[in-house]
Amino acid sequence: ARLVECKTFKDAAVVLRRLSEEAARSWPRRAGLEAPFLALAPDLLDGVGTQDLRRACERALAPRPSTHVETEHIAPIRASVADAVVELAAVLPDAGTVTFRDLTTGMVDRIGVVVRFLAILELYKQGAVDLHQADSFGEIQVSWRPDANFAAGDLVDAYEG
């Protein structure tokens, strides 16, 4: 085993010596244009004075005007999770077990469905409801917990976005 290791390192040394000899025969190329072509390149700063540089620097360092995005055309969102929690807290104790689909029937806007879902999650987080879903993408069963006592206004964490 030691002889195999010795031969391996000896072969590696031969390869490294050959690569070093090949590298010694090469010369690095100078960056930029070769001497005969230097005179052909234009002087990029020809005709540029100190005042031109000062003006260019002032333009580059000048503060940019702030951009204003018009948002008047965007309809305000009229749904809030806090309102949905209050609505569900009023409906669910008497409803027994209902499906999420039943709680969202009649809603035409997707944002209303999303807000209702977030409200159910908030109620679940606070321990006010139990959730059951038999399989993936199946119906979500929501049932009010009779031992839940809370103040509806305290349920929703305030989000200052």
Order of alpha helices (4+ residues) and beta strands (2+ residues): alpha-alpha-alpha-beta-alpha-alpha-beta-beta
